[in-house]
Amino acid sequence: MKTANCPSCGAPVTFRSAASILAVCDYCKSTLIRHDADLENLGKMAALLEDASPLQLAAEGKYQGTHFAVVGRIWNEWFLLFDNQRTGWLSEASGSYVLTFLAAAEAVIPLFDEIVLGQYLTLAGQLFQAVNKETATCIAGEGELPFRVGAGYPAPVIDFSSPKQFATLDYSDAEPMLFVGEEVQFPALKMTGLRARESAAGKAQIKTFNCPSCGAPQEIRAQGSAALACGSCGAVIDIADKNHKILSEYRGKLTPFPPRLPLGSQGKLRGATYDVVGFMRRRVVVEGESYEWSEYLIYSEQENFRWLSEYQGHWNFIKPTSNTPSMAGALTKPKARFLGRDFTHFQTASATVTYVIGEFYWRVKVGEAAEVMDFVAPPLMLSREKSGKEISWSLGEYIEPAEIAAAFKLPSPLPAPIGVYANQPSPHSGQAGSYWKAFWIFALLAIAIQVFFLVSADDRTVFQQSLDFAQIPKGQAITTEVFPVDGHTANLVIENRTNLDNNWLYLDINLVETGSGQSYHFGREVSYYHGYDSDGSWSEGNAHDAVVLSEIPPGNYLLQIDPETPPGLNAAMSDRIVVKRDVPMWTNFFLALLALLLFPVVAWWRSSSFERRRWAESDYAPTDSSDDSDSSDD
């Protein structure tokens, strides 16, 4: 640590980091360059605008077990000094915190103008995608910094992202500087010495002013907002400018669209308290049809900025992310992998802002357009937005309207969802799998029962007799001898094994229990034909026949048979009657399987129907999907 006196006001100026070459005097705001023991005054640094960031100089924290202190700042970039003399930068933007460190750059780095948005580049041995490209201008700084900077200092920078890391190329010096790091959760840094809550809150309290275009009263609620859109005239106002400079004016007629969540309303959602600070409507046009939805910017001191989107009663809770998913584009439906999950491409379209009121962290205006690409893994949706200078990603989660209404204490319920939304969780999800699991359990049980019946069945022939119709006078009935049927009540199978050849036979049969007189009457027609034609050989029917009589009690039985044969053909016909007792059957087994199969098949069909309705609204909808989705709406 080195200390010297400010050449402008004499106040002590401390350099805690050996890497720091610049400091801003806390008292007179002079920008000082360190030359060994001497300080050179570069002039006055503008005072930083008040904000409600919890960070401030001298705040401390821990990252990966190493203690650090906040020693400098340029706008929302905080310069950190670690106990091991390593330095880093903690950036605040759009509700996210990114911590990066100076890294060794590749030998050859493309020029600033050679890199285009979306381009992939290998940095520090990893593949990154360019997600933001702009030339920033330094307005003010604080504390000590590792490079020479002053008010009006230009900083051409390109931000890169990968599935797990974040990188920045800073072209401020002759040789580009590379910073590599990751998005961090603010609570995980275990910060101390933060700005007092009441102090931070005091500077982020609601500020009021009148629109410089139409005079309508305006309110600013969220720290970090860059612009505010007037709900009366549509003018976009620069919040950072003390005179509230008009950035753009809406030249058409602004048609008010009342938000379902009024600006200024407050609610507790997913453990954090949020204020509704901005509202806009966006539109995409697909095959000549316009689709419009609402987006609400909400702000929390704990979680910073989040979004709520609503389309036809379907809501999503959305968090911006600094990470870029890994892509697999050589498929029918491209996929993105993020946080260990695969997201399937759903739709790509150009979204245009049609209405905007309230405050936002960028200078939004009516007519602003961006390419929007959505990937789904219900209930999650991963979205990419690409504008002229930035690619941003966000992760949304489907949320029920009732939860929104309860969180913001709305006086009446929100409208019920219409149709099926892109990432709406299916009410049938997992049901088919559960039913299939149950099916296999019960199917195995049915197999075990069937095997038991097969093993334990008597399956015994209790009677058999041959009938030679040449020996039986025409029209005479036949009565067999009595045969015993022993054991328990079971089925009885009566088979007719004939020698039919291009002929038919009808048998009127009566099974009679001699003791009780109980009879079982049935008729059987047996026929068998075969031959040749232009298509080759053919056959019809079967010379053998069997009938199953269920639940026949034990006793002494006989058969009464009245045969009917074609005229003049008795001599050519014979039949062997075989009676079997307790024959194992497969019919009930297969009927049971079919009944069990019905449940998973119906569940699968309902789930598939829901998914068809979902994908009917995507880039992969069949040509007649619109008709199907309208007619099948549940």
N, C-alpha and C positions, 0 to 999 in steps of 0.2 A: 504494500500500500504506500502510495506517495502522495504528499500534500504540498500544494503551492498556493500562493496568493493570486487572486484575480487581478490582472493589471488594470482593470477598469474601475473596480470598486474596492479592492483590497480584501475582499472576503476570502476565506479559505476554500480551496477547491481540492477535493480528494479524488485520486485515481486508485481504485481498489484492484482493478485488473491490469496486469502487465500488458495485455493486448489493447487496452484503451489508448487512443491517441487524441480523442476529442472529448470535451466535457462542456456542458452548459451551466454557467454559474447560476446557482439557485436564487441569488439575490438580484442581480442586474440583467440576467438572461443573455450575457455575452457568450459568444461561441469561442471556445479556447482550444488551441492546438498545443499539444505537449511537445517540447523540444528538450529532451533530457530534463534539466531542472527549471527551464524557462517555459513560460506560457505566452503564446501569441494570440492576440485578440483579433478574431475575424469579423467582429461586428455583432449586432444584436440578433438574437433568435426570437422569433415571434412566440408569444405565449400560447400554450396549448388550450384549445377550447375545453370547457368543462364537460365532463361526461360522467356516467354512473358506473364506470368500470370498477370492479372491486380491487383491481391491481393498483399499486403505487410503488414509488421508489422505496427501497429498503424492505419491501415485503420478502418473505423467505418461504422456501418450500423444499420438497424432496422429489427427486426423479430417479427411479431405479436404485434407491438406497443412498443417493448422494445428495447432500445438502447444497442449496443454491440461494443466491440473493438477487433481487431485481436491482440493477445499478444504472440502467439507462432506458430511454424510450424514444421512439419515433412514431408518433401517432398511435396506432394500435399494435405496434411491434415493440416488445419488451426485451431488453438486453439482459441476459442472465449471466452471473458469475458463479461457478461451482467451486466447492472447497478445494478441488484438485486443480484449480486454475483453468479448467475447461470453460469455454463460453458457449452460449446458445441463445436462441431467439424464441420467445413465446408469442405467437400471433393470435389475435382475437378477430374473428370474422364470421358473421352470419350465424352466430350461435355455436361456433366450433372453436376449439383451441388446438393449435398445431405447434409442436416443439421441434426445432431444427438445429443442426450443428454444422459448422463449416467442415466440408469434406474435400478430399483431393479430387479434382476434376480430371476428366479424360484429357489425353494429350491434345486432341483436336475437338474443339467445341464449335458447332455451327454459329455463324453470326446471328445477331438478334433478328435481323430481317429475313434470314433464311429459314427460320422455324415457323411453321404454320400450326394453327390450332388443331388439335387432334393427332398431331404427328407423334410417332413413337421414337424414343431416344434412349440409348443406354447410358446411364449415369451411375457412377460408383458401382459398376458391375451389375446393375439391375435395369430392367426395362420399365420406363415411365412413359406416360402420355401427357402431352402438353394440354393443360386445361384452362390456362389463363395467360393472356399476353397483353401487357399494357406498359406505358411509361408513366410512372407516378412522379409526383412533384412533392418534395419535402416542404412542409409549411412550418413545422415547429418540432422541437425535440426537447429532451429533458435528460439530465444526468450525464453519465459518461458513455462514450460510444467507441467502437473499434475502428472507425474510419472517419475521414474528413467529410463533413456535411454542413450545410447551412440552409437558411430559408431560400426556397426556389431551386434547390438542388434536384436535378432530374435523376430518376432511377428507373431505367428500362429493366423490367423483370419479367420472367416467364415462370409460371408455376407448373409443376408436374405432379402427377399422382399415379400410384400403383395400388394393387389390392390391399397392401398393408402399410405403405410408406408415402411420404410426401417430400417433394424436392423443389428448390427454387434456384434458378440461374439469375444472378444479379450482374447486369452489364454496366454498372455505374463506373467501374474502373476500366483500364485498358484491357486487363485480363478478366474474363468472367469469373465470378465467385460462385461456388456450388454449396448449397446448404441442403442437408438431407435429414429427415426426421420422420415423425409420425403424429397422427391425431391423438390427443390425450383427453381423458376425462378430468375436468377441473378438480373435482373432489379428490381424485387419486394423487394430486400433487401435494396434498396436505399443507396448504398455504397458511402462513401466519403473518401478522402485521399488515393485513389487508385494510383497505379503507373502511372506516367505521360505517356500519350499515346505515345509520341515520345520516351520515355525511354523504355516502353514495346515493342513498335514496333521496336526500335533499336535492342533489344535483340532477336527479332523474325524475323529480316530481313533475306533475302535469304543468306544462308551460302553455300559455295562451297568447294568441296574436290574431290579427285580422288579415285575411287574404289580401295581398297587395293588388290582386286583379279585380276582385268583386267586393271586397270588404267583409265577407262572411267570416264569423269567428272560427278559429282553428285551435286544435289542441295537440301537443306533442307529449307522448307518454313513455316511449321506449328509448333507452340509451342505444346509440349505434345506428339510429335512423339517419338516412342521408337525404331523403326527400319526403315531401308530403303532397298528396293530391287533394285539391279542394273538391269537396263533394257538390258544391254549388255551381262552379264554373268550369271545373276540370283542369285548372291551372296546376302545374307541378312546381313546387316551391323548394328552393334550396334551404334546408333547415340549418346547415352549418353557417350560412351567411347571416350576419347579424341584421342586415336589412331585408332578409327574406327575399332574395332575388328570385324572380320568376325564371324557371328553366325552360318551360314550354307552356303554351296555351292551347286549349282545345278549341278548334275553330268551328266545329259542328255544334249541333244542339245536344246538350248533355241530358239524356233521359235517365232520371233517377231509377235505381234498382235497389229497393230496400233489402239490406242483408238480413238473413235469418238470425245472425248473431250481431246485435248492434255494436258499433264502434264504442269503445269505452266499457263494455260489459266485462265482467271478471268471473272467472270460474276456476275450480280446482279439478285438474285432469291428470290422471296417472301420477298423483303424488305431488304435483307442482301447481302453483297458482299462476294463472295466465290472464293477461289483459288482451282484448281484441283491439289491435292498433291499425290494421289495414285490411281493405277488402277490394277485390277486383274480380271481374268476369273475363273469361277467356273463351275463345272459339276456335274450333278446327272445322275444316270443310273436307268431307270425304265423299267422293263421287257426286258432288253437287249438293249434298246434304250438310247442313250446318248443325254442329253439336256444341252447346255452350255449357259451361260449368262455373262454379264459384270457388274462390280461394280466399281464405282468411289468414292474415299474418297475426300470430299471437306472440306475446312476449312475457317472459318470466325472468325474475332476477336470478333464480336458481338455474334454469335451463337455457336462458337466452331466447333466441327466436325459434319458433316452430310454426308449422302450417296446418290448417284444416282445410280439406277440399270437399266439395259436395256436388254430386251430379245425380239428379233424379232421386233424391232421398238417400243416396249412398255416400257415406262419409269416410275419409281417411285422415289419420293423424300422421304427420310427415315430419321427418327430421333430416336436415341437410347433412351431407357427409363429405369429408375431404378425400376419402379413398375412392379409387376407381376399380370396378370389378374386373376380373379376367374374362375375356370374351372367347366364344367359340362360334365363329360365323359361317362355317362351311356346312351348315345343316339347313334342312327345310325351314325349321324355326330356330333362328340363332339363340344361343343361350349365354347368360351372364352368370358367373359364379361369384357370390359375395357372402361373407360371413359363414362360409361352409355350406351354403345352400345354392342350388341351381335355380335360376330364374329363366323362364321361357319368354322369348320376344312375343309381345302382344300386338303392338301397333306403333307406327311412326307417322307423325303428322306435323304440320306447321301450326303452332298455336299463336293466336293474336289477341292482345289485350283489347277488350271492347269497352270496359268501364273500370274506373279506379277511383277510390277515395281512401283517405287516411295516409299513414306514414309507412315507409318502406326503407330497407337498408340499401337500396340502389335507386337510381333515378328512373323510375318506371313511368310510362305514359301510354295513353291510348294509341293503338296502332303498333306498339312494340311487338315484334314477332320473334319466335324462337322455334327451332326444330325440337320436338319432344318425342322421345323414344321410351316406351314403357315395356318392362319385363315383369312377369308375374310368377309368384309362388304363393298362392293363397294361404293365409290372409295378407301376405306381404306384396308390395309392389315396389320395384326398383325403377327409378325414372332418371333419364338423362335429358338435360336441356342444353342446347348449343345455340349460342348467339354469336354476334360478330367477333367478340374478343374472349369469350369464356365458355367452358364446358363445365357444367355443375351436375352433381348427382345427389339424389335424395332417396330415402327409404321410407315408404308409407306403410301403415298398417290399417286394415279395414276396422272400422269402429261402428258400433250400432248407434242409430240416432238417439235412442233412449239414454245412452251414456252421455252424449253431448248435451242433451236437454237437461239432464240431472246435474251435470258439471257446472253449467252456466245458469242454472235455476230459471229456465225459460218458463213463462206463464202457461204455455200450451205445448202439447207434444209436437215434435217435428214431423213433417210428412213421411209416410211410410215409403220405403224404397220401391221403385218400379223396375221390373225386369231383373236381370242378373248382371252384376258389375264385374269388371275385369278381375279383381282380386277378392271378390266376395267369397268367403269360405262356404263350401257346399254343405248343406245340412245332411247330405247323404255320405259325406266323406268318411271313409273308414268302415261304413256299415257293411259294404260288400265283403271286405276282408274279414270282418267279424263273423258274418254269416258263412263265408267259405270255411273258416276255421271250425265253426260249429257243425257245418255239413260233414267235414271229414271225420270229426269225432263221432257223430251219430252214424255215419256210413261204416266206420270201423266196427261200431257196436252192432249194426245190422249184419255185417259180414260174420261177426262172431256168433250171433244168434243163428244165422243161416247154417254156418258150419256145425253148430250144435245139433240143429234139426237133421242135417245130412248124416251125422254120425249116429244119432240116436234113433232115426227112423227105422221101422221094421222092414219096409220095402220088400214084402214077401208075396209070392204068387199063391193065392188061395184056391184058385179054380181055373181050369182051362179045358176047352172042348172044341173039336173040329166039326164043322157043319159042311156036309156035301149036299148041295142043293139038288143034285140029280136024284138023290135018294128021298127027297122030301116032296110029297105031292104039292102041286100048285095050290096056294091059298091056305095051306095047313100051318098052324102055329106050332112052335117048338117049345117044349118045357124041359129045362135041364134038370139034372139031378141036384139034390140039396147039397150045399157045401157050407162048412162052418166058417165063420168070421170071428176070430178070437181077439182078446186084448181089450184096449181102451177104445173109446170113440175116436175115429180117425177117418181119413178119406178112403175112397175106394175108386180105383181106376179100372175102367172096362175098355179093353182094346179089341178092335176088329182088324185082323190081319187077313185081307182078302187077296185073291189072285186076279183082280179086275184088270182087264186089258181093253182099252177103248170101250168101256162099258160103265154102268152104274148099278147101285144096289141101295135099297132103302130098308132099314131095319127099325121096326117099332118094338121097343124093349121095355119090359117092366121088371124091376128088381123087387122081389117079395120076400119079407121076413116071415117064415112059416109059423112062428109062434104067435106073433101079434097081428099078423095080417098087414102090417105097415108096408106100403109099396112106394116105389120111386119110378115114375114113368118118364121116358124120354124117347126121342126118335133121332136116328142118325142116317144121313144120306152120304154114301161113299161113292166117289166116281173118280175115274182116271182115264185120260185120253192123251194120245201122243201121235206124232207124225212128222212129216216134212213138208215144207213149202219153199217158195222162192227165197225166203230168208234163212233157210236151214231147218234144223230140227226144232220141234216145240213140244211142250207137254202142259197138261192142265189137270189139277186135282192131285189126289194121292190115293193109292190102293190101301193104305193103312189109316186107321182112325182111332181116336181115343177120347173118352169123356171122363171127367172127374166129378165124382159125387162127394160132397163135403159132409163131414160129421155123421158118418154112418156108425150107429152103435153096434156092439158085438151081437151075434145071434146066428141062426141058421137061415140061409138064403137060397133062393133059386131064381133063375132067369126065365121069363116068358118072352119068346121072340117071335114076332110075326114078320117074315121077310116079304119084300115085294121086289120082283125082278123083271127085266124086260121080257116080253113074250118070246118063248121058244129058246131062251138062252140059259135055262137052269143047269143043263149038263156041263156048261163051261165054267160054272162058278163054284167057289168054295170059300169058306171063312173059318178062321181059327179065333175063337173068343178066349181072351186071357183076362182074368180078374186079379188085380193086385191090391194089397192092403198096405195102408200107411206109407204112401209114396211121397218122398220129399218134393216140394213144389218150389219153383223159382218166381212165380208170378208175384206173390206178396212182397218178396225181396225187392224186385225191380220197381214195383209200385211205391214202396217205401222210399227207395232212392229218388224216384221222380218227385215225390212229395217233398223230400228234404231239399232237392235241387231247386225247387220253386223259390225258396226264400233268398238264396244268394243271387239267383238270376234276376229276380225282381229288383233287389237292391242295386245290382250292377246296372240294370236298365235305367233306374231312376237317377243314379249318379251320372251315367252317360248322357242322359237327356239334359241334366243340369249343365254339364260341361259343353254340350252342343250349343245350348243357349248362350253360354258365356262366350265361346269362340265365334259365334255368329256375329259378334260386334267387333271382331279383330280384323287384322290384315289377312287372315287365313280363312275367312268365312266362305262357305260354298256359295255358288251363284244364287241359289234359291233360299239362302239362310234367312233373309228378312221375312219372307212369308212364313217359314217354319216357326221363327221365334215369336212372331205376332200371334200365331194360332195356338202355340203351345204354352203360352204364359200361364203359370200357375197362380 
